Amino acid sequence: MEPGKRGPGPAASGEGFEHKREGVAAMFASIRPGGEVHIADYAHQSGALMRALFRLTVQAIDGLADTQPNADGALESILSDYDEAAVAPQAVVPTATGAISLFKAIKPIQNNCDTFAERA
C-alpha cells in the first residue's frame, strides 16, 4: 500500500495522531531508499502493569485524548503504511511510566522494473 493512503485504525484518530503521521511521513521523505527510520515511543501498552503505569503517569499528565491512540497501537498502524515488518517492535522497554517500544522501519528500494512500469 502507498504510504499515507491507508485510513486510521479504530483508535487512530485526532490531532495528535495526524501530527504523528506527518512526522513519520517526513522521516521517510528525508531518507534514501533502503534507509532506516528508528523510533522510540510509547506504543501499544500490553499487559495490565504497563497499561496501569501509562494511565497513572503519561495519560494523567498529557490527557487521554492525546495519548490513547498510542496505547491502542496508532504508531504501529502508521508504520505499517511504510514497512509491514516495522509493526512489531525490535524491543519493548518496561519503564515506570509504561512500555517504550523501539521500532526500525526500512524505506523500500524500488527496482528498475517498477520505475520503468510507472513511467509507461
C-alpha positions, -999 to +999 in steps of 0.1 A: +000+000+000+012+035-008+023+055+023-004+077+037-032+061+017-045+038+045-071+053+068-065+054+105-073+024+125-102+023+150-082+040+178-061+061+155-077+095+152-074+130+164-050+159+161-021+141+179-024+111+156-022+133+125+009+150+138+025+117+144+015+105+109+030+137+094+062+132+114+067+097+102+060+108+067+087+135+070+112+109+083+106+086+054+107+115+029+141+125+042+159+092+037+171+073+007+155+040-004+170+013+018+175+038+046+163+032+081+139+051+104+143+043+141+116+054+166+114+050+204+079+059+216+051+049+238+031+025+216+007-004+223+007-010+261+004-047+266-001-062+300-020-049+329+010-034+347+023-014+317-013-001+309-018+009+346+016+028+348+009+045+315-026+056+327-013+068+360+016+089+346+016+098+309-022+099+304-027+117+337-003+144+326-010+146+288-046+136+288-065+107+274-073+122+240-037+128+231-023+095+244-049+068+240-041+063+203-005+054+212-017+029+239-040+013+213-013+009+186-016+040+164+021+041+158+021+005+146-007+014+122+012+043+108+044+024+104+026-005+086+019+020+058+057+021+051+071-013+063+050-042+074+080-056+093+081-025+115+048-032+131+065-055+156+089-035+178+125-045+179+124-043+217+100-032+244+115-015+274+093-015+305+096+018+325+079+034+355+056+053+331+047+024+308+064+004+280+085+023+254+087+004+221+117+006+198+109+004+161+130+000+130+115+006+096+132+004+062+123+026+032+116+002+003+140+001-026+123+003-060+139-018-087+143-006-122+113-026-135+090-008-110+103+025-121+100+017-158+064+004-154+054+036-136+068+058-164+049+038-192 
